[in-house]
Amino acid sequence: MGTTQHSTNQEWVQSRKNFCAMVREFRPDTRVVDVNRSWFAGFVKFLFGKGHKTNTVCGRVNILKAVLHRAELDNIISHRPDFSGLTPKPEPGHRRFLTIEELRAMAAVEFPDRLKNPFMFACFTGLRLNDVRTLKWSDIDNGWIVLRQHKTSEFVRIPISPNAARFMPEKTGDRVFIDFPTCETWYGKKIKQWAKLAGIEKNVSFHVSRHTFATISLDNGADLFTISKLLGHTKITTTQIYTKALDKGRQRAVNAIPKL
């Protein structure tokens, strides 16, 4: 089965490889034109039978849908099959994030600025990896980041806080972070090593910075609508996921109820 267009995103590339391996194991001679409701139902059943968790199956299904979308655009198939009622619903996941104390610990660790600065900057702006990587000085206007997100094409306007500004390098070219690591897998491993040096046992990835920004902002009084706009979410229900991490805020809310 063909896959979607070439991508340099290492996580996406690996996911496609895993997906193709699953398809070959399920039905080795599958072509894009062979995928219909019956094939899809069998594939989902096969994945669950392999012991995959619901969210993993959902990830495989999303890749399949991307393949079919590409095939439709390329006129390999006339239209995408209808999978309504067959697609499993993802289970709500736990969003890993760093506390302000953990951020202080990471900031205190001696680590190369080309690795430290982009991650810490993202923790205080909520920008995704690709948006940080390609961020230009021309995207910054009077202390605000103004850009169109790579993933959603939504415009965001984000004020640069003193915490974020602390991790911005001197202006030496068009890009803000000119030495941004080119290999995401390598960079991800370095971030995990850095977190361990700071005494943090969590599985820290670059995307944890985005969760950190949302969670810390909400925990310090920002409202959901504002955070939704800062993150560039198209639906506030997406932002609501972060409220599940705020047990401390819930405890404060309950404790604030006056005594009888």
KAPETA-V831458 format. One line per field, one symbol per residue. ss: DSSP state (~ for helix, > for strand, _ for the rest). psi: psi as a letter, one per 30 degrees, with the letter a starting at -180 (. if undefined). A space follows every 10 residues. Layout:
ss = ???
psi = ???
This chain:
ss = _________~ ~~~~~~~~~~ ~~~~~~____ _~~~__~~~~ ~~~~~~~~~_ ___~~~~~~~ ~~~~~~~~~~ ~~~_______ __________ _________~ ~~~~~~~~__ __~~~~~~~~ ~~~_____~~ ~~~__>~~~> >__>>>>>__ ____>>>>>_ _~~~~_____ ____>_____ ___~~~~~~~ ~~~~~~~___ _______~~~ ~~~~~~~~~_ ___~~~~~~~ ~____~~~~~ ~~~~~_~~~~ ~~~~~_____
psi = kllllkkfje eeeeeeeeee eeeeeejegk leffjaeeee eeeeeeeeff gklefeeeee eeeeeeeeee eeeggelelk ljgkffkkkk kklkjklkle eeeeeeffkj kkefeeeeee eefgfgklee eeegklfffk jhgkkjlkke efgkkkjkkj leeeffgklk jfaekeifgk kfjeeeeeee eeeeeefggk fljkleffee eeeeeeeefg fkleeeeeee fgkfkffeef effffieeee eeeeffkll.
